[in-house]
Amino acid sequence: LEEMLPFSIDSNEDWIEWREKFELTAQNCKLNDRKKILCLCSLLSGNAHKFYCELQLNDCEYSQIIDRLTKAMYIDQFTSSKRNMTHTWGEYAKELLSLVQKAYPEREDKEMIVLKHILSQVSEKDRSRSWMSLDQAITVMSAEEEIPDYANEDGEWWEEWIQQFRDIAMKHSLDNSKKIEWLSCRLIRSAKEIFDEILAEDKTDFDTLIMCLSKE
């Protein structure tokens, strides 16, 4: 196994690919499970070796060691994951779901695990909102990145802004309640005060809300 390079989580090498290379090399060297365990331990470095020690795998069978190490690797990859700003929220959520399925195969609340992780990376304003599902959060946050908050005190650019809002809401197939929720989050200062006053009058239809806001 001299040609095998040590595995480190911090390296760019994928654990599964490294593990398959290790298995093939061990097979060619005709190693039994006991020797494979010894070689595996010596080839893990950094956090990978730390996981091996923390999991107390000394009395486990080789297959159990591989399974538990693999799960630990995926958990670490998931918990340390940060969104690359070149990726959309939808793409990032898909990546996280793939990791969660491998890290927590027994969990039934995989989407909520992903949602909680995503919310740890957004503003306090977004964390405090009442998200009902991962899909709802991704849809709304994706749309919000496409339009700035509306803050013009004198009503300037309102018609252009609300048309852009409508276009993006249609693009993301937001229903009436989601459009109102999103609108509430995009209006700030006096625009938000007017919105709250209109909403308090039980104007819960989106088009009616917009009509009232435009008059103001």
Disulfide bonds with the S-S distance in Angstrom:
none
